[in-house]
Amino acid sequence: MTEHAAHTAAAETHGETLDIVHHLTDLHSVELPFIGKISLEPLHFQLGGLDLSITKPVIMMWVAGIILTLCLLIAFRGGKLLHNKFAQLLEVYILFVRNEVVYPIMGEKDGRRMLPFFLTVFFFILSMNILGMVPYGATATGNVNVTAGMAIIAFLVIQGMGIAKNGFIGHFKALLPSGLPAFVVPIMIPVELVGMLAKPFALCIRLFANMVAGHAVILAFLGLIFMAKSYILAPLPLAGVIFISLLEVFIAHLQAFIFTILTTLFTNMTMHPGH
């Protein structure tokens, strides 16, 4: 057995003891109802030293994308919004993101052009967050590799829109405030570059930390039940688990909203640096 396989087996064995652990680890297996555990170990591979293995968070990203695509196709069949409860619920989300996030920050002209991207970001993150609350599921955004990938995409869009709006030279020239003394410019250039990279880093860590925190708290409450070994004290931690689980629904929406609004703000800042 390879070192990688041994590590995976140890992680999965521990996951069988406390099932909630699978929400917090990068497991190389998925568990399905009536089927059992399916190993993803054959899908482990590297490219140029980079681990590109298909793990459970990757599977959950695919599931989130498929579910989201099917839901939108059903709700907007033929390009028209259908008159049913589910379509009306989606319309509430769409109008909220458009009227309360994108248009107020970017204006209607730029906002209309960028709205499909921001809606995709919002719904995709929300779908991944909600799947973590489904039995046999996992929160893909609780994996730092997933949030880092989302942050990199956001970074490329932010910088790309700044270049498209102001030109390549104009975009990077606008990073420095006008009227700086010449001797300050060499100092400000690395400072501004660090600030540019800090934005996607903040997006990555904020989403990752908040989604992991909820599952970690649930794990702590469940651990109290096993530590106490008492049926009398068990209802107290269980009540905490139920409360945190309900709070997770709110957090799932909140983190999707925060990632979307911050990406919108950063994009508008690069497109209109003088504002």
Secondary structure, DSSP 8 states (H G I E B T S, - for coil): --HHHHHHHHHHHHHHHSGGGGGTS--SEEEETTTEEEE-GGG--EETTEE----HHHHHHHHHHHHHHHHHHHHTGGGS--SSHHHHHHHHHHHHIIIIIIHHHHHHHHHHHHHHHHHHHHHHHHHHHHHTTSTT---GGGSHHHHHHHHHHHHHHHHHHHHHHH-HHHHHHTTS-TT--GGGHHHHHHHHHHHHHHHHHHHHHHHHHHHHHHHHHHHHHHHHHHHHT-TTTTHHHHHHHHHHHHHHHHHHHHHHHHHHHHHHHHHHHHH-TT-
